[in-house]
Amino acid sequence: MIKYQDIVLLNGILEESGTRFHVGYKNEETACVIPPGECCLTEEARENAEKCIQEYYESKGEEVRFSEDGYYFFCSEI
């Protein structure tokens, strides 16, 4: 389950990691990954953002699945 407070904490983690990505709350099952502008959008930054998101939810005992385009993610219990 995705909670709004998770989004707030994740955005802090993403800011600290320097990816310039943000996460937006869609509903309890889905959140969106908001990339930076084109000048800062790199594959390395995207991979780092996905890693931060996965590690955060793994620490909560949840598994993350990303949409094919990488702009949404979904959580389920491990």
ZIPEDA-V773390 format. One record per residue. N is the residue number from 1. RES is the residue in one small letter. PHI is phi as a letter, one per 30 degrees, with the letter a starting at -180 (NA if undefined). OMEGA is omega in whole degrees, -180 to 180 (none if undefined). D_CENTER is the distance of its C-alpha to the mean C-alpha in Angstrom with 2 decimals. Layout:
# ZIPEDA-V773390
N|RES|PHI|OMEGA|D_CENTER ; N|RES|PHI|OMEGA|D_CENTER
This chain:
# ZIPEDA-V773390
1|m|NA|179|13.48 ; 2|i|c|179|10.77 ; 3|k|c|-178|12.57 ; 4|y|d|180|12.56 ; 5|q|d|174|13.05 ; 6|d|d|-179|9.82 ; 7|i|d|179|8.16 ; 8|v|d|180|10.87 ; 9|l|d|179|10.47 ; 10|l|d|179|6.83 ; 11|n|d|175|8.12 ; 12|g|d|178|11.06 ; 13|i|d|-180|9.66 ; 14|l|d|178|8.08 ; 15|e|d|179|11.50 ; 16|e|d|-178|13.40 ; 17|s|d|177|12.10 ; 18|g|i|-178|13.37 ; 19|t|d|-176|10.86 ; 20|r|i|173|11.47 ; 21|f|d|174|8.13 ; 22|h|b|176|7.20 ; 23|v|c|178|5.43 ; 24|g|c|180|8.48 ; 25|y|d|175|10.14 ; 26|k|c|174|12.13 ; 27|n|a|-176|13.79 ; 28|e|d|-177|13.94 ; 29|e|c|-171|12.91 ; 30|t|b|171|10.39 ; 31|a|b|-180|7.54 ; 32|c|c|179|7.26 ; 33|v|c|-175|5.52 ; 34|i|c|-178|8.51 ; 35|p|d|175|10.13 ; 36|p|d|176|12.96 ; 37|g|d|-176|16.53 ; 38|e|e|-178|18.21 ; 39|c|d|-177|19.89 ; 40|c|c|-176|16.78 ; 41|l|d|178|14.86 ; 42|t|b|178|15.47 ; 43|e|d|178|14.56 ; 44|e|d|179|14.32 ; 45|a|d|179|11.77 ; 46|r|d|180|9.58 ; 47|e|d|179|10.30 ; 48|n|d|179|9.72 ; 49|a|d|179|6.17 ; 50|e|d|179|5.69 ; 51|k|d|179|8.16 ; 52|c|e|-180|6.88 ; 53|i|d|180|4.18 ; 54|q|d|-179|7.35 ; 55|e|d|179|9.73 ; 56|y|d|-177|8.78 ; 57|y|d|175|9.32 ; 58|e|d|179|12.17 ; 59|s|d|177|13.78 ; 60|k|c|180|14.00 ; 61|g|i|-180|15.55 ; 62|e|b|179|13.04 ; 63|e|c|-180|12.03 ; 64|v|c|172|8.97 ; 65|r|b|179|10.19 ; 66|f|c|175|8.90 ; 67|s|d|-178|11.44 ; 68|e|e|-179|14.07 ; 69|d|d|177|13.19 ; 70|g|i|-177|9.49 ; 71|y|c|179|8.87 ; 72|y|b|172|8.07 ; 73|f|b|-175|7.01 ; 74|f|b|-178|9.56 ; 75|c|c|173|10.56 ; 76|s|b|180|14.10 ; 77|e|d|179|16.30 ; 78|i|d|none|17.36
